Amino acid sequence: MIKIKVKRKRVIVVSVALMLMLPLAMGLVGCNTLKTVYTSGYFEYTVYKDKQSNENIASIVGFSESGKQQEVIDIPREIDGIEVYALGGSKGKPFGW
């Protein structure tokens, strides 16, 4: 009966330790996912590395203040010399608009 109590106590201690470490581990992993948001003209964008070519590519994630005032906007092929590869991304909202 003593062995059972010791094992049960050990399992509880290990379980509590893991539950306390999980939020810390998730916070450390999440730190790398934040991207810098740049502004150019009418747009806000983030920059990523293309996995195949290792070149910078841009994702337009929203409008600048002056962009929000426009009725019609053309999406550029490049922004600040970086190829626009996608619309949307991570800026806290699904498409950042």
Contacts in CASP RR format, 6 or more apart in sequence:
PFRMAT RR
TARGET T0000
AUTHOR 0000-0000-0000
METHOD contacts of the structure
MODEL  1
MIKIKVKRKRVIVVSVALMLMLPLAMGLVGCNTLKTVYTSGYFEYTVYKD
KQSNENIASIVGFSESGKQQEVIDIPREIDGIEVYALGGSKGKPFGW
33 90 0 8 1.000
34 90 0 8 1.000
35 46 0 8 1.000
35 47 0 8 1.000
35 48 0 8 1.000
35 90 0 8 1.000
36 46 0 8 1.000
36 47 0 8 1.000
37 44 0 8 1.000
37 45 0 8 1.000
37 46 0 8 1.000
37 61 0 8 1.000
37 91 0 8 1.000
38 44 0 8 1.000
38 45 0 8 1.000
38 46 0 8 1.000
38 47 0 8 1.000
38 80 0 8 1.000
39 45 0 8 1.000
39 64 0 8 1.000
40 64 0 8 1.000
40 79 0 8 1.000
40 80 0 8 1.000
41 64 0 8 1.000
41 66 0 8 1.000
41 67 0 8 1.000
42 63 0 8 1.000
42 64 0 8 1.000
42 66 0 8 1.000
42 67 0 8 1.000
42 70 0 8 1.000
42 73 0 8 1.000
43 60 0 8 1.000
43 62 0 8 1.000
43 63 0 8 1.000
43 64 0 8 1.000
43 67 0 8 1.000
43 76 0 8 1.000
43 79 0 8 1.000
44 60 0 8 1.000
44 61 0 8 1.000
44 62 0 8 1.000
44 63 0 8 1.000
44 64 0 8 1.000
44 91 0 8 1.000
44 96 0 8 1.000
45 58 0 8 1.000
45 59 0 8 1.000
45 60 0 8 1.000
45 61 0 8 1.000
45 62 0 8 1.000
45 79 0 8 1.000
45 82 0 8 1.000
45 84 0 8 1.000
46 58 0 8 1.000
46 59 0 8 1.000
46 61 0 8 1.000
46 89 0 8 1.000
46 90 0 8 1.000
46 91 0 8 1.000
47 56 0 8 1.000
47 57 0 8 1.000
47 58 0 8 1.000
47 59 0 8 1.000
47 82 0 8 1.000
48 56 0 8 1.000
48 57 0 8 1.000
48 58 0 8 1.000
48 59 0 8 1.000
48 85 0 8 1.000
49 55 0 8 1.000
49 56 0 8 1.000
49 57 0 8 1.000
50 56 0 8 1.000
50 57 0 8 1.000
50 85 0 8 1.000
55 83 0 8 1.000
56 82 0 8 1.000
56 83 0 8 1.000
57 82 0 8 1.000
57 83 0 8 1.000
57 84 0 8 1.000
57 85 0 8 1.000
57 86 0 8 1.000
58 78 0 8 1.000
58 79 0 8 1.000
58 80 0 8 1.000
58 82 0 8 1.000
58 83 0 8 1.000
58 84 0 8 1.000
58 85 0 8 1.000
58 86 0 8 1.000
59 84 0 8 1.000
59 85 0 8 1.000
59 86 0 8 1.000
59 87 0 8 1.000
59 88 0 8 1.000
59 89 0 8 1.000
60 75 0 8 1.000
60 79 0 8 1.000
60 84 0 8 1.000
60 86 0 8 1.000
60 87 0 8 1.000
60 88 0 8 1.000
61 88 0 8 1.000
61 89 0 8 1.000
61 90 0 8 1.000
61 91 0 8 1.000
61 95 0 8 1.000
61 96 0 8 1.000
62 88 0 8 1.000
62 91 0 8 1.000
62 95 0 8 1.000
62 96 0 8 1.000
62 97 0 8 1.000
63 70 0 8 1.000
63 73 0 8 1.000
63 97 0 8 1.000
67 73 0 8 1.000
75 84 0 8 1.000
75 87 0 8 1.000
76 84 0 8 1.000
77 83 0 8 1.000
77 84 0 8 1.000
78 84 0 8 1.000
87 95 0 8 1.000
88 94 0 8 1.000
88 95 0 8 1.000
88 96 0 8 1.000
89 95 0 8 1.000
89 96 0 8 1.000
END
